[in-house]
Amino acid sequence: MTPSRVRVDVARHCLSSLLALATCGVVPAQSTKIDIGAIDLDDAEIKRTYTDWLESKGRAPLDYVLATFEHHDVVLLGEHHEVRQNCAFVTALVPRLVKAGVRVLASEFYPSSRQDDLDAIADGRGERFDRDRAIAISREVAWPTWGYVEYLAIVEAVWKANHEERARTAEPRLLRFVGIDSDWKQVALWNETSAAKRAEAFLAREQTMIASVAKHIAPAGDDAPKVLVHCGFAHTVTAQGVRLGTVLRKRYGSRVRQVVLHHEFGSLSKTIETLAGDGRAIGFDVVESPFAHWTDSTQMAFRFVDSFDKLAEGWVVLAPASALRPVHWIPGFVDDPHFADALFVARRRGWVDKDDDIGAADELDAKIRDHFERKANDLDRAARVGGKKQG
């Protein structure tokens, strides 16, 4: 028997055992890890282990996240930033959150120091959404280039839900929109030459995020209001380091659940897409599933955690990674007071050429808008070419 055949047979045996254990809700303390590179999806029996489980356990993404609140009080929704579909998903969740018992939508993308402003914008009292005020706050966040239509739409969705709830009843159940970030500045961090001071800034930021979420976590109980935290994927990992997710897990145990939004992640994301099939949107548990013990020796992340379920407890596929598209730029976002910092960041991120002579806010604004439009067009073009080759 060849070594490759041995690996396949071992993988099949492990997968069958794990499927049975996952169905019973039991996972062994010591389990054989399964490297994605050793999974032969051309083997119908191996593939069926996963596809049958997805068919029986997977749910539509919105339903999956909302159902997570049936057993958990805090859900950390981790994203890869600046993706159009991710923001649209959170926006679609908003009208259904209060019914699921969620009373706080906490966001990495606004500072906790501006909570009074956020309350005034999002509590639904105003007759219209104060878009200009919301944009003004976005100009003050850590990144002076966080001028994205889709992130702004999330705040507007909260305002709309609260406004309609206030019109519906004299005792409205409102959704509070909460900023959890600190007042750190990316420009200052990039200009800092001391590694120790950079580490100190990162830690202080994480501690602010932890404290900002924790103040909204009520004592456990059947009627405890629930919290959805929308933030970057790295902050949500619950099994490593001093990040938000890990600290909250240590404090609150199983009351906390992490869910990751699908993104480009090498063989892992490609394998999930193959198993889900046909660009299917689906949410599913990784913990106590046949996926739990996956590893990927080609990914640095698995040097810090030893299995997929330590990296992601739940997974939501909104679209294949190749179909994910960048957010749209808010026209006029770059203003004169923030021009210098925005130009610095835009150059560092490669949005504008380092040698471009850009002397005014409106000129930079137009170039950033063009950058995002070109990026989306390039991805569309690559998808069409890829589709023709497959056809």
N, C-alpha and C positions, 0 to 999 in steps of 0.2 A: 504494500500500500504506500502511495507516495505521501511525502510530508504534507502537501496541500490537501490531499484527501483526508488525512488524519485531522487537520485543523477543521475541515468542514464537518467531519463526524463529531468531533468534540463540541463544535459550535451547536450542531443540531441537538445533541444530548443536553447541553446546558440550557438552550432555549426552551426545549420541551419542559424541563424541570422548572425553569423560572416562570413559564406561562402558567403551569399548574399552581405554583405558589402564589403568583400574582392574583389569580382568580379567587383564591382563598383569602387574600389579603395578608399573606404571610411572606416574608422575605428572609432567607437564611442570614445568620450573622456573618458567616464566611461564604462568599460566593465567587465562582470563577468569573473573572472579567472577560469581556468579549470585545476584542479590538475590531473596530469597524472594517479594517482592511481584511479581516479573515471571514467576513460574512459574505456568503455566496448567494446573492439574491436570484441567481439563475436556478438555484435549487428550489423547486416549488414547495417542498415541505418546510424549508427554513423561511421562505418568504411568507407562507401562509400563517406561520406562528405570529407574525406581526400584523398582517392584514386582517386576520380573523379578530385579533384583539382590538384593533382600531375600529372595526365594524361594530363590535359589541360595546366598546367603552368610549369611543370618540364622540364628540358632540360639535354642533355648530359653534364657532368661536364665541359669539356673544352669550349664548346659553351656557357654554362651558365656564366662562369667567364668572357670570352671575351665580351659577350653581356652586361655585367654589365658596361663596359666602354662606352657604348652608352649614358648613362645618368649620369655617375659619372666620375670625373677626378682622384680620388685617391681610390684605392681598397686595403683594408687591409685584407690580406689572413692569417687567424690565424690557426696555427697548434698545435697539440700535438707533442712534439719533438721526434726525433730519430725514425721516422716511414718511412719505405722504400717507401711506396706508396705515401706519401705526397711529398717527394722529387722528385719522378718520375713524379708526376703530374706537379710540377713547371717546371721541365725540358722539359716536353712535351708542356707546354705553351710558352716557350721561342721563338721558331721560328715563332709564330703567334702574338706575342705582338706588334711589330712595325706596322704591318698592322692594328691593332686595335687602333693605335694612342699612344701606350705606348712607352715612350722613356727612362724610368728609372725603373729598377728592384732594389728595395731597400731591403737589407737583414740584419736581426738582427745578422746573424752569422759571420759577419766580422766587425771590428772596423772602425769607421769613420776616425780615425787618419792614417789609411793605404790606403787612397783613391788613392794616386799617384801610389802605387803598384798595386792596383786593376785595375786602368785604364790601366796600362801597360800590365797587364795579359789579360784583357777581351776585349780590344778595337779592336781586330782582325787584328792588323798590323803584328804580328808575323806569321811565316810560320807554327808554331806548337803551341799547347797549352802548356804553361810553367807550367807543373804540379808540379814540384819541388818548384817553387816559390810560387804557390798557397798553397801548403801544409805547407811551412814555415810560411806563414801568419796565417794559421789555428792553428799552434802551439802557437801563441802569443795571441789568443783570451782569453776571460774570463775563459773558461773551458779548461784546458790544455789537455783534453781528447777528444776534438772535431775532432777526426780523422775518418771521415765517408765518405765512397765512394760516397754515393748518394748526399751529400751536395756539394762535390767537382764537381760532374757531372753537377750541375746547373751552376757553373762558366764556366765550359768547354762548355756547351751549348751556353752560351752568347758569348764566344769567337768564336765558330763555326759560329753562326748566323752572327756576325759582319764580320768575315773573308770572308764568302761567299758573303755578301752584298758589301764589298769593291771590291771583284773580279767582281761583276756584273755591277757596275756603278761607274762613276767618282764622283758622288754626293750621297754617301751612307747615308741611314737613319739608324743610329746606335742605339743600345740599350745599355745604360750605366748601369753597375753593380755597385751599391753603398752600402758601408758598413755604418750602422747607429748606431752600438753599441759603448759604451764608452770603455775606457781602464781599467774598473774595473776587479778585479780578484776574482774568487770564493774562492780560497784558503785564501786570505786575509779576505774575508767576513766571512768565517767560523771560522777563528781565532780571529775575532773581538768580544770582550766580551761586548762592550757597545751597547745596543739596539738602543740608539739615533744615534750613528755613523753608525750602519747598516742601519737604516732608511734614514739617510742622503745620504749614498751611493746609495741606491735604487732610491731615488728621483733624485739624480744627473744623474744617468744612464738614467732614463726615460726622463729627460730634454734633454740629449744629443740625444736620439733617436728622440724626437719631433723636435728639431732644425735641425737634419740631414735630416729628411723627408721634413720639411717645406721649406728648401732652394731650393727644386726641384719642388715645387708647383707654377706654373705660374699663373698670373692673369687670371680670368675666361674669357673664350672666345671660339668661335667655334673651333679654331685651337690650343687650349691650350694643350701642351704635357701632357700625362697622366702618372701616377705613380702606379706601383704595389708594395706593401710592403709585404714581406714574413717574418712573425715573429710568436712568440708564441701567442696562443689564448688569454691569459690574457692581453696582451698589446693592443689587438684590441677592447676590449669592449668600446662602445661609450656612455654609459649612467651612468658611475659610476667612481668616484675618479679622480685621476690626471694622469691616464695612457695615453699612446700615442693616442689611439682611441678617448677617451673622449675629450682631449684637441684639437685634430684636428677637431672633430665635432663642438666644440664651435667656432673655428676660421673660418671654411670653410663651415659649414652647410651641405647641401645635396650634395655638391660636393664630399663628402667622403662617402664611402660605406664599410661596413664590411661583410666579408664572412668567415665562419668557416668550416674547414675540419673536417669531421666526426671522432669521437673517442669514446672510452668507457665513457659513461656518465649516467650510471645507467638506470633507466626506460626510460629516454628520448631517448637515443640512440637505445635501444631495440625496443621501439614503432615506431620510424622512420624506422628501418629496416623492421619491420613487415608490415608497410604501403607501403614502397617502393617495397617489395616483391622480393624473389628469388635472393638475393644478388645483386640487381640492382644498377648500378651506376647512380646517378642523382644529379642535382643541382636545388635548388628552393629557392624562397624568403620566409623568415619567416615573415617579416614585411608585414602587410596588407594581411595576409593569415589565414586560419583556425588554423594554428599552433601558431599564434602570442601570444595568451593569455594563453598558457600552463604555468603551474608552476609545481614544484616538491618539495613537503615538505620534502623529504628525502635528498635533495641536499643542501649543505651549500651555493652554489652560489646564490640560490634564497632567501637568507637572505639579499642580497645586491641589487638585482634587483627583481622586482615583476612579471616579465613575460618573456617568452622565447624570444620575439622580442627585449627586452632590453639587452639580453645576446648575441644574434646572429641575424643579419639582413638578412643574407643568409646562406644557409647550403649546403654543398657538400658531398655526400656519394660516396666515391671511392670504398669501400668494407665494408662488415659488420665489426664491431669492432673486432670480433673474428678472422677475416682473415687478419688483419693488422699485419705487421711483422717488426722487428727491422732492422735498417740499417746495412750495412756491415762495418767492420773495415778496415782501410787502413793499410796493412802490413808495419811495420817499422815506424809507425807514432811516437811512443815514442822514443825520442833521449836522449842522455846523459844530455844536458843542462836542459831539462824539466822533467827528470826522477822523481825527488823528489816530485814535485808538482803533477805530474800525478799519482804517487803512493798514495799520500795523498787523492786525489779525488776518485781514484778507490776503495780505502778502505772505504771511507765514503759512497759511492754509493753501496757498497756490490758487486762490480764486482770481487774483489779478497778477500779472507778470511783475517780477521784482523791478524791472527796468521801466515799467509804464510811468509816464509823467502824469500823475493824477493830482490836481490842485484844488478840487472842490468837492463838497459832499454829494451834490447831485450827479457828478460824473462818476464817483465811486459807486453810488447807488445803482446807476444804470449798468455798470460793469458787473456788479454782483448779481443783479437780476439776469443779465445775459449768461453769466456762468451757470446758474441753475437751469436756465432754459436749454443751454447747450448740453449740459449733463443729462437731462431728461431725454433730449432728442437723440443723443449718442446711445443711450440705453435702449431706446425704442428701435433704433436702427440695428443695433446688435441683435436684438430679439428677433427682428424680421429676418435677418440673415441666418440666424441660427434655426429658425423655423423652416426656411427654404431648404437648408442643408438636411434637416431631419426628414422633410417631405421627399 
